[in-house]
Amino acid sequence: MKKKRPKFLLNEAFRKHGDRTFLPHLSVDCVIFGFHEGHLKVLLLKWKDGPWCLPGGFIKHKESIDDAATRILKERTGLDAIFLKQFHAFGDPLREKGKRHQEGWISKRFVTIAYYALVDYSKVFPQPDSFSSECTWCDVHAVPNLIYDHKQIMKVALEALQLSLNDHPVGYNLMPLKFTMPELQRLYETILGQSLDRRNFQKRMLALDILVKLNERKTGGAHKAPFLYRFDKKKYDRAVKRGLGAGF
Amino acid sequence: MKKKRPKFLLNEAFRKHGDRTFLPHLSVDCVIFGFHEGHLKVLLLKWKDGPWCLPGGFIKHKESIDDAATRILKERTGLDAIFLKQFHAFGDPLREKGKRHQEGWISKRFVTIAYYALVDYSKVFPQPDSFSSECTWCDVHAVPNLIYDHKQIMKVALEALQLSLNDHPVGYNLMPLKFTMPELQRLYETILGQSLDRRNFQKRMLALDILVKLNERKTGGAHKAPFLYRFDKKKYDRAVKRGLGAGF
């Protein structure tokens, strides 16, 4: 499939008149977390001869902010059909410290609306757009210097993701179809950055009523191979929508 | 104390040139929930000869969005020193259906960044600004028609407030200094709009480790008067900041 790129993104006309196409003072940034087999990463772009940053862009005059986020992520990284969750708007007037652009609408202050997503990074294939030299996964604990307040945006996104574990299920697009409880626990531990008690975790997961225990154990020869589970997709989807109700 | 009002808010110059003072295309709306003795309300303004709406306004060019929210709430309702929590940006291009203004920056599309707060409505004294005929508390279940998507904004705010109960303590500014467990339960039930199991609620509250049980019972002559509690302010404040950690 051919990808549409906004070819004018950084040329003179864009710098001066981009606000004919896009809302002034407003941008969108995407924090894409990637999980695979116990590793948590974040997707970064590197401007040609420039700094690392989150994939971001602008909102067209007749476009919803959610649609803009989806389009921007696709244009800048090639990632498609990713469910993005809006989590915070960043609006400190000094957030874009060290901005290079000296004139035109692009030189002005931007409030950015930030979205996050969590994907299996082995299943998506990010590609840099024509303004970037790299588009790559980076370990969340080894992120290089990022432009403006993008590191802060990433930090707040991670906190939002961690908090979401209390209210929403996670894992359907990240785990194999059948998985063991320790494998699921590893996903939670990786996101939370801390180890969890095995028994409490299992008790809590089963109480959520979104798992089906299979009459089948993980093969591999171990003496006490753990049972396999799968998600009950109907219950899982309902919990995504309504929350787990694990609170009150 | 004298209140500063933006006198030009709706005059001709503002309609045409408001973007000299404020960022174009961006607004702020505040959903102020009020609780008192078992009742949950929301603060609404009524434009003179116009519809009901949430208190809202615009962001100055050199102002942070959080500061703008605080200033707007004060200017439009008189409410001061209210802790506002940003919860969502609303950016559907058709959200301002039926907009009256036909020209100038104000006629354009606005993305609104929304904040909420929960206060004791018996302790604050809202007053309408010069553009409003009323500023009043309205029962959350009997809200009249509101302008644009303000009812949807209110609904999402209430869901955010309810979800926040899972992660953050509530009640310090809403309960008397000493209170019984049933009184605290009533607060949670009012916010959640559902009744809770007495034993589970007590168990959960005590597990949060933010309450101090006093060696004192509620007076009033009942045979089995319930014990009084107070918040441990240090632990409460820490939980406000770091979350309750009641999840993982």
Interface residues (C-beta under 8 A of the other chain):
Chain A: L23 P24 H25 L26 I59 H61 K62 E63 S64 I65 D66 A68 Q86 H88 A89 G91 D92 P93 R109 V111 I113 Q162 L163 L165 N166 D167 Y188 L192 Q194 L196 G243 A246 G247 F248
Chain B: L23 P24 H25 L26 I59 H61 K62 E63 S64 I65 D66 A68 Q86 H88 A89 G91 D92 P93 R109 V111 I113 Q162 L163 L165 N166 D167 Y188 L192 Q194 L196 G243 A246 G247 F248
